[in-house]
Amino acid sequence: MTLLAVRTKAVDLSGRYDLVVNTTSYVDAGMNFFITAGQKYLDKLAQVPENTAQVFEALASGEYSVTFQNSCRSIDRVFVNSSSERYELEKVNLSDLKNAYTELASATTTDAPAFYAIANLRALETTAKTSLVTFINLTWTETDEKYDYRGIIIVPPADEDYVVEISGKFRQNDLSSDTDENYWTTEYPHLLVMATLRAIEVFNRNTEGIKDWTAAIAMETSQLDLDAAEEESNGVTQMVG
């Protein structure tokens, strides 16, 4: 199903015809808001293989931070790829990393990256670009805050060009155009419609309606969690290094 098909079905089932312009073309007049809310609810609720993904970003020689978008919910593992090898970085706390690297960036010796910490992007200040204490690296301005960004700090600063591989959990792609599709619209469109109707009940403050839809969605998604767990464990053997 496309976004338009999901919106049409949600309107017809809910009777909320005020959330579309008309019932001829079903142009959005508010229903997309509830569809987005329902999708985010499903993303947090159900464990499906498509929740996990990788982002690849360039890390140039001398650099020590990476920012990215892609609707990341959590960063789980970070690898770096050089011209000759690929290896995993060790995660450390940002406060420990700050305590270990207090000198100016220009005075810090470059080397093969070994550690990473998840950055607090709102703490970045453009007035301190030369200091590793505030970890400024990219074209970020105080008047251009982008709350959908995530970032990591990598130390020591890179001694050559690397490709950073960030593995984690990501939300499904947002639906904006009528022809847009994602995992939920393709594989389980009925769940997205159900979650949309639940979102409407939330904003209507209908406690019973919320409970009913929550229970129905939980019943449907429980098997998805079981399938994901079975796939992850099925046939696993110990690798010998």
N, C-alpha and C positions, 0 to 999 in steps of 0.2 A: 504493500500500500504506500501511497505517497502522503505527504502532509495534508494535501487537499482531501484525500479519501478518509484519513483519520479524523480530520476536522468535521467532515460531513457526517460521519457515523456518530461522533460524539455529540454533535448538535441534535441529530435525530433522536438519539437515545435519551438525552437529557431534557429535550424540549426547550433548550436555551437558544431559541432562534434570535434572541437579541444579541447574541455573540457573533453573528454573521450579518452581512449587509442584506442578503436575501437568500432564499432557498432555490434560486436558479443557478447561481455560480458559487454560492457559499464563500464569498470573499470574507476574509477575516475581519471581525469587528470586536475582537477580544478573546476568542476561543484559543488562539495560539498561546496566549499567556498561560492558560491552564494546561495545555498540551506540554509546554516546556516544564511546568512544575511537575506534571506527572512523570515525564521522562527522567527528571532528576531524582525523583522518588524511587523509580525503578533502578536507576544506576546505583543508588546506595543500598537498595534492598537485596537485589539478586546478584549472585556470583556467576558470571558467565565468562567464557574464554575471552570474549571480545572486550572485557573490562581491562585486560592487561595489554599493554602495548609498549613500544620503544620509540624514543625520540633521538635523532642523531643531530648533533650540533658540532660545528667546527670550533676548535680551540687553537688559536694561533700561537706561535712561539712567543713567550713572554707574558701571555695572558693567564688569568687565574679565575675567571668566572664565566658562567654561561646562564643566559636567561632564555625562556621559551614559553610558548602558550600551550595550545592543544588541550585545554580543559583537564589539567592534571589534578587528580584527587590525592595521590600520594606518590612519593618517590621511594622506590624500594631498593634498587641497586644501581650502581654507576660503574661503567667500564670505560677505559680509554683504549683507543686503537691507534698505534703508531705505524710507521712504515714497515715494522718488523714483528710486532706482537700485539696481543690484546690481553688486558688483564683488568681485574676488578679493583676499585679503590676502596679503602677502608673508611667507613663513616665515623665522624667525630662530632662532638657538640660544637656549635658555633662559638660559644664562649671560650672553650679550650683552644680552638683554632686562633681566635683573636689574641689570646694570651701568648700563644707560641710565635705568632707573627706580628710583631709590633713595629718593625722598621718600615721605612718608606718602600713602596713597591720598586722604585728604581734601585734601591740598595739590596733587594732580596735576590739571593742566588737562584737562578733557574735550575731545574732538575726534572727528572721524570716524575710526573704527578703520582702521589701516593695516598692522599687523603681528600675527603670532601665533606662539606657541611652544607646543610640547607640554609639558604640566605633569607634574611628578613628584608625584603625589597623596600618596604616602607621606611626602613632605617637609613636608606642610602641618601647621601647628600652630595650634590654636584660640586660643592665647595671643597671636597676632600678627595679629589680624584687621585692624588699621589700617595695616599695612605692606605695600607692594607688593613688598618683598624676599621675603616668604614667600607672597604671592599667595593670601590667603585670601578667599573670597567667599561660598561657599554653606554650608549647614547640615551641616558636616562635623565629626565629633568624633573624638578620638583613640581612643575605645573603640568606634567604629563604622566600622572600616575595611572598605571594600567593594572587593575586588580586581578585580571585573569592571567597574569604572568607568574611563573615560578622561577626560582634561580638557585644555583649551587655555587659554592666557592671551592676551588680546587687548588691544593698546594702540594709541593712547591709550584711556583709558576712554571708553565711549560717550557721545556728546553728545546722543543721542536714543535712542528705542527702535529696536532692530534685530532681525532674524531671522537667526541664524547658520546657514549651510548647510555641513555637514561631509561631505565626500565621501571615501570610503575603501573598504577591504576589510573585510568582515564575515563571521563564521561563520554557517552556516545556523542557523535556530532550533532550540533544544534540543527533544528529544522527551521528554515526561514522562508524559502521559496516553496510554492505549492507543489513543485515536482520533487522536492527533496525527499530522500529516504535515508534511513540508518538501520542499525541492527534491530531495534524494536519494531519499526514499521515493516521490516522485511520478514523477520522470523516470528515475532509475537505481536502483531498489531492489535489483537484483542486485549492484551495486557496494557498496552499504551492507552487504549480507549478507556479501560477500566481505571487506570491511574489518573487519567484526565478527569473522569467523573468523580473520583475521590477528591481531587484537588478542588473541584467546584464545591463539594460538600464542606471542605475545610473552610473556604472563604464564606460559605453560608452559615458557618458555625452550627452545622447540623451534626450533633454528636452521634446519633444513631446511624446516620448515613455514613459517617466516617468509619465507624466500627464495622459496619457491614461490608463496605468496600475494602477496608484493610484486611479483614478476615478472608474475603474472596481472593484478593490478590496474593495473600500469603499462601493460600492453598495451591494456587497456580504456580507460584515461584519456588515452592519448596522442592519440587522435582528438579528444577533447574540447578539448585544448589547441590542436590544429590548427584546429578549428572556431572557437574564440574568436579566434585570431589572424587567420583569414580574414575573419571578420565585422568585426573592428576596422579592417582595412585595405581591405576591398572598397569600391570606389567613392568613396574619400576624395579630395576636391579641396581646393585651397587657398582658404581664405576671405579675401575682401578686406574690410578694415576701413573 
